[in-house]
Every structure is written in C-alpha cells, then in structure tokens.
C-alpha cells in the first residue's frame, strides 16, 4: 500500500478499477489499475502507479500523450481550453486558497489564473 502523496494517509477508498487512458484520447492501457480517494484529504490518484517521474518528463511520454514533445505545440493545442474552465469555476474558487494542481501537464491553467485574475 502506498501513502497519500498529499497527507501521507494510508487509508483510501477505491473509486474505479479497470483500464485507464494510456496516451492520446481513445487509447486504453493493457493493464487494469485502481483509482483511489484518500480518506484523509480527498485526493484522488492512481494507486501504485508503475511509471517513474523520469518517464513523465521524457519525450516518449509527451509524444504518446500529445503526439508532440514540443512545449510550444502543447501550449498551442491546449491554451484555448482553459478560459472556459476558469469561467465555469469562477474567481472565488481560487481566491485566498492554496491550489494543488497535481498532474497538471504544462501548468497552463495556473498560468492563466495568475495572468487573468488579480488576487
């Protein structure tokens, strides 16, 4: 059993068990995985992720997930997706809060929050 990445709790509930997305949209993993919710803080995460940080930082991962390893290509593909998400959540969701953006990709949403709304 692995501890929660956020609060170190060892207690969790399974919220999903099965195949997960593996790479670009529509591609599924060959193995089944468990997605768990921490009973301590509510963080939802993959249990026993077999991939390493080095893999997530590699061009191999970026090419599999986005079909490009170029950061500017990634930003160009996803930049326009962020404003509608921020409009749905509203500024008050982030005001005077600490936000954990775990697995945030290229941190585009964080950049847009900081650029577009003064807190």
Residue pairs with C-beta under 8 A, 6 or more apart in sequence:
1 10
2 47
2 48
3 9
3 10
4 10
4 12
4 38
4 40
4 41
4 43
4 45
5 43
5 45
5 102
6 38
6 41
6 43
6 100
6 102
7 38
7 40
7 41
7 43
8 40
9 38
9 39
9 40
9 41
11 38
11 39
11 40
12 36
12 37
12 38
12 39
12 47
13 36
13 37
13 39
14 34
14 35
14 36
14 47
15 35
15 36
15 37
15 44
16 34
16 35
17 32
17 33
17 34
17 35
18 32
18 33
19 28
19 29
19 30
19 31
19 32
19 33
20 28
20 29
20 33
20 35
20 46
21 27
21 28
21 29
22 28
22 29
22 30
22 64
23 64
23 65
24 64
24 65
24 66
24 67
33 46
33 47
33 48
33 49
34 46
34 47
34 48
35 44
35 45
35 46
35 47
36 44
36 45
36 46
36 47
37 43
37 44
38 44
38 45
43 100
43 102
45 102
51 61
55 61
59 69
62 68
62 69
62 74
63 69
66 73
66 74
66 77
68 74
68 77
71 106
74 105
74 106
75 106
75 108
78 105
78 106
78 108
79 108
81 108
82 108
82 109
82 112
83 112
83 116
85 109
86 109
86 112
86 113
86 116
86 117
91 117
94 113
94 117
94 119
95 119
96 119
99 110
99 113
101 107
101 109
101 110
104 110
